[in-house]
């Protein structure tokens, strides 16, 4: 996820963002339904939505006997300290 955010910033994306990622880990351990909120203001050329979706969809967990809902609030900030010590 960090690589997605870093790439987005290099391509001119904002330094600060809040995103809510919600998905289900299904019984097989794979990602089921995936929803990413907070990227609506992105330009059509932004690769961030596709990068996040691909990264999260590729995650795998141990199989289980039921689906597990996951909510991942993400707040990212890129700041460069300007003070010299």
Secondary structure, DSSP 8 states (H G I E B T S, - for coil): -HHHHHHHHHTT--SEEEEEEEEEE-TTSSEEEEEEES-TTS-TT--HHHHHHHHHHT------SS-EEEEEEEEEE--------
